[in-house]
């Protein structure tokens, strides 16, 4: 039985060799996606993608928790500046009552009910911490806005990656259709005796190459769709809709975009917070003054212990020597402020460079796209002329194949240039703080 299967397999191989030799085997068309290979991409428009990225991306939600944390720290700092009220109940039982003469000094069982109300009269350092905590809320809000912009930009770039992959798929599909048309023509000429086997094989090879290229590009498209789905927290791949239009109109003066960029806003808030902390260092030298009122109720009363008493106290606390800790803390605050200023200066320099480069990129990409489109038009005309010449026998199919390849490369260059221009426009809006 095994010998028969081996013989049958050998016969099939020989048959395929014969069919190929006579030009009866051509490349099969690209198969459609088999069922069960994953969910079909959901088509979404650009604005919907951006909105869903803001609403559902976990990174933005995680950044928003920093605002709530800063708010709780503010509440904690405020608690130290508010009055406090406490109460206590104490019951004591002695082995026997204490007497003096005929009077009882201290009963055997006695209950003391006390209360205490304390108010900070002077707490400069704690009051300073209250405003510093408010600054941290501003910093957290600015940081969240910066993270939000980063996610929005990432989603926009992923959307553009999907549209760019679609352009490449379209180019490769047109190239494959052109190659198949040429193969069909070469096949008919070969079967009619007017063409050669060599021309037919060359055309078939081009079809196989284009099918391989299309398969790779389709997988790249699926990868981009999956990446977009992850960014907007979707349970599956997301396909792009219409191409977005990035409005480049409006003033782009430095004062305007400096106030609009989230990274500069965040760092400016960090610097203001550090400045306040450094300026408040002197408040650590101010003593803390607290006033307290403590009423007490005692039952049963003793001979020398009245049943109702109260006490009002004003206490002052000041560290005469703390081992140089205050100077060290002040130096650390000064270093933190200096670092914040240097970071802001560095970001401003980088931002100005990004704006200049983004403006130049838009102009350069526009010129490159215009040149690429002219090249594609010229390549298409070359294909038309070469194909017509081949059909009348003036050229060989090598010239046709080369012309088709050059047209594919020119169309690919157009697709790349279009995507580069879209990205340059997006980067310009990001650089001037108008895309967030």
Secondary structure, 3 states (H helix, E strand, C coil): CHHHHHHHHHHHHHHHHHHHHCCCCCCCCCCCCCCCCCCCCEEECHHHHHHHHHHHCHHHHHHHHHHHHHHHHHHHHHHCCCCEEEEEEEEEECCCCEEECCEEEECCEEEEEEEEEEEEEECHHHHHHHHHHHHHHHHHHHHHHHHHHHHHHHHHHHHHHHHHHHHHHHHHHHHHHHHHHHHHHHHHHHHCCCCCHHHHHHHHHHHHHHHHHHHHHHHHHHHHHHHHHHHCCCCCCEEECCCCCCCCCCCCCHHHHHCCCHHHHHHHHHHHHHHHHHHHHHHHHCCEEEEEEEEEEEECCCCCCCCEEEEEEEEEECCCCCCCHHHHHHHHHHHHHHHHHHHHHHHHHHHHHHHHHHHHHHHHHHHHHHHHHHHHHHHHHHHHHHHHHHHCCCCCHHHHHHHHHHHHHHHHHHHHHHHHHHHHHHHHHHHCCCCC
